[in-house]
Amino acid sequence: MNALLITLSSVISLYIYVIIASAVFSWLIAFNVVNTQNKFVYTVYDILNRLTEPALAPIRRFMPNLGGLDISPVILLLALIFVQNFIRFDLAPLM
């Protein structure tokens, strides 16, 4: 059971990096640093979007309009860090 908790914590860590990469990539696209007309850039953007959008969409439904500022990745990151710390410090010592 302990190996399962360690694996789950590792998957959460990887997903945190994916969320951060997606946020940075969306900023690069918004400020025209990278061009989505490039096939590689579009492929990376599409992969990151497909990985993060299912988790971010429910959060965005409940968020108020902040005038173009999207803080849903921050909320998701905080929730994932909370779950990860719960696994590491509350569940793992019980096993």
Beta strands, then each sheet from edge to edge (+ up, - down):
end
